[in-house]
């Protein structure tokens, strides 16, 4: 069933505004009233889509984790260069959202959990712990570099960053 365009736009505006607010405030200090005022929407519009601020945050996190999992190919064991380019592009286009999610910290764990689950078939039972450790290492490393790049503390051109991440991740994935 196709969603109403206005509903999609309202949810997008709510999430974008929350990401902006999180750049300067802790989630516990963001109120529905502040968000609605900044987004120029009514509280009833907010509540027709979400229960509270934490519900919006959960939706943003889930959407981000699903997108990263999709970009990285679901259950494939090797990361290709075009996937890294797509990941860098996605984070570049959604820089504010990424920085807001990364600032909270638990997005890394959620990405690790999803990727371990997606790669469960790729890891045999005898090397499952090793495979999980490699995924954890790769995700934490990529996240650390992407955070510095997204916050403009690491000055690397887009293509060079994608190549670097590709090389680092595939180096970690070699068995």
C-alpha positions, -999 to 999 in steps of 0.1 A, spaced: 0 0 0 14 33 -11 18 60 16 2 94 15 29 119 2 20 144 30 25 118 57 59 108 41 69 145 40 58 151 76 78 122 89 108 133 69 105 168 83 102 155 118 133 133 114 153 161 98 144 185 125 153 160 152 187 154 136 193 192 136 183 195 173 205 166 183 235 184 169 232 208 198 211 190 224 210 156 241 179 136 232 166 139 267 165 177 263 146 177 231 109 182 235 80 176 211 71 213 215 106 224 204 107 200 175 72 210 163 81 247 166 113 243 146 97 220 120 67 244 117 42 216 122 14 211 147 18 188 177 -12 168 163 8 161 131 37 148 152 15 126 173 -3 112 143 31 97 133 50 91 165 44 84 202 73 106 214 108 118 206 123 84 214 99 68 189 113 92 162 149 83 172 141 46 170 126 51 135 157 71 124 181 44 137 162 16 121 160 33 88 197 40 89 207 5 99 184 -10 71 200 14 45 236 5 56 227 -32 55 212 -28 20 242 -9 7 266 -34 20 247 -62 3 228 -81 29 246 -114 33 277 -112 10 310 -118 28 331 -93 8 326 -56 4 330 -42 -31 343 -8 -40 310 4 -54 294 -5 -20 319 17 -2 312 45 -26 275 41 -20 280 42 17 302 73 16 276 89 -7 247 81 16 265 94 47 276 125 28 239 132 17 227 125 52 256 140 71 236 157 98 215 125 105 246 104 106 265 127 130 234 129 153 231 91 153 268 86 158 269 111 187 244 89 206 267 59 202 243 30 200 240 31 162 273 13 159 260 -16 180 228 -18 160 248 -19 127 270 -46 141 240 -67 152 223 -63 118 254 -72 98 262 -102 120 226 -114 115 228 -108 77 262 -126 75 251 -155 97 250 -179 68 285 -168 55 301 -178 88 302 -215 97 295 -224 133 331 -231 140 343 -196 130 312 -177 139 329 -159 168 358 -149 146 335 -137 119 315 -116 144 348 -101 158 359 -92 122 325 -75 115 328 -56 148 363 -45 140 354 -34 104 322 -15 115 339 3 144 368 13 122 346 25 93 324 44 118 354 61 134 368 72 101 334 83 87 326 103 119 359 123 115 352 128 77 316 138 82 325 163 109 352 176 85 381 167 109 395 144 82 400 160 49 399 133 22 382 136 -12 352 114 -15 367 89 -39 399 85 -18 378 79 13 358 52 -5 390 35 -17 406 37 17 376 22 35 373 -6 8 410 -15 13 407 -15 51 375 -35 53 386 -61 28 420 -64 45 401 -71 78 378 -96 60 406 -117 46 408 -150 65 
